[in-house]
Structures are given as C-alpha cells and as structure tokens.
C-alpha cells in the first residue's frame, strides 16, 4: 500500500528569511544558521511506494523553486496546483519549462488554479503556453490525483485565492499559505482537520488583517477550528517587531506541541 508525504518546500512570506536588505535579529539568526533560512512558500505532495517516489504534485512554484527541488532531491513533478498568482507563488514556473522539453518528451504539464489565477499566470508566462495544460478550478471544486483529493476552498486574500483541503485515507490537511480570517463556508468544510498549515505572516501587530494572519491570529483560528495540529507558515519574522526562531519556539511551548513553526524541508506523513 502506498504512503503519502507532504513537504513544506518554503515557509516564508515574499521577502524570505533572511532578506537581503535586512539586519534584524531574525535575519541575522538565519544568516548564522542556514537551517533557519526560509524561502518563499510552496509545498509538495508525494506518493511513496515500495520502489520510492511514484508521483509528485507541487502546490505553487515560488521564485526559488529550482533550489528547493534540488534540496529535496525531486526530479519529477507530475502536476501543479496554484493557490494564487502573486509573484512569490508563481515566479519559479519557468524552471519547469525544460522538465517538459527534456524529461516529459514534450508532454504538457497539467496545472490547476482559479480562473483569476490562471489569467495572471498566462499573462506572466505566455511564452510557456505550449508546454502547460491549463485547468480551471471553481470554488469548492475537487481534483483527484493519484489517490489524493484536493478541494479548492476560497480564502481571504487576492481575488481567486484558494486554500486546499488535502485528503488521503488517513489524513485531512488544510493548506492555506495566504489568507486572512477564513470565510464561513470554508471553515465549515475544514472543521476538525488533522493538520492545519496556515498563514502566520506577522508577529503581534498585523499590517494587513484582511489578507493575512499574525501568528497569534493563526493559532486562535486554528483552535476555533478544532485543528488537531497547527503548522505556522508564510512567516515573515521581521514585522511588526522581529522575532527569532529561538524566541518563537519558547513562545510556542505553552501549546504543548500542538503548534509548531513549519520549516523549509519539513516532511510529514499524511
């Protein structure tokens, strides 16, 4: 019987950690310990069989996709789902052009997204339309790939932004890298999930409360959803006041392991 894994390919907000322009304590901590560095958000779901990886589905293609794929030893991606079309989530799509030409022998790579996101992706990567197979997902549509069900659930961010409810025989996981407070119709679908991986951009003061969560808001909403495990992702670590990883770990001790900061490369079984 096959198993499935979910990997956080990147866990930072758009500026990354460390940011090239920033000397805050969080960025200095990551410079001194590269294991604490964070790239732009993306995820990978893999099916693992007796002979190794059988299939891989990417969620978003951040600008540093090539480095993330090399780090994880991923040599094949079969499909891509997009949450939305902001640069930090689509900027690495060009890395996949030669995958189609050289490894897929010209077979187009299927990509799935909302109509709004597809419009943005086509506008940015119009020169790749020959190698991409576009599929539109309407709100609450489900897509099944290699035994895993992905349901596109609206979130509060840019128009056409989705979080994905990812369901295997063993696990219900909701991944929403960019969102403010979740819409009621989405919370109804995900109440009681086994794993919630959600936007936790800000520490304390939230600069964009309609589009993002603070760490504190992510945890509060996760508890209201009765999520069994909460992973913080899309973390900036710089604003409103910087917080180092060491400080964050100390803060999260009060939750007795129920809440953890996602790390680049963290892989969990689902």
C-alpha angles and dihedrals in degrees: 000000000000124000128210131219133195117208127193100223092183132001107187136100116248098286094056128214116296098028114207091233099045133088097176119137092259093054093045090050090054092046090054093045113032090192086074095053116115129207127197117295124279138128140207130211115200133187111219121201135173091282097046132262113010100178141358130205119190125210106209129342108240120198092260093050095126093055091046092050092049091048091055095041092239112161101167134043117185103186140003129215119194126209093198141323105263113133096249088060102041105025094100097053090104089067088071097058095088092042085066094043099044109025105024091044091232096311106145119250112238115232128184130199144131117289089253093051093046090053090054093045093050090049093053098038102031090140090064098057089105091065103036128080107208122211124181120220119200120205111291093011115142128217123194120205124175096334099319124106118216118191119192109225123185118245133183107265132083117349111284096019117150138191114206127231102210116199131187128166088271109032145039110205126177116202118191112158095175120036146115121210108339121249115253093245089056095046089053091057097048104038110134096014117170093228130022116190106182147162112283098164103152137049110223108323112056112214093192108030094168093055107029145026131235116228089257092050092048091053093046093050091045090055091047088054090051090235110179095214128019125200118191114220141163087050120173097188089194107077146098085358120347119256124193123221089247091055092046093052089051091050093050094053088088089070095060096229097313091110124046135168109245113235130207106269096018107149124194132182116245 
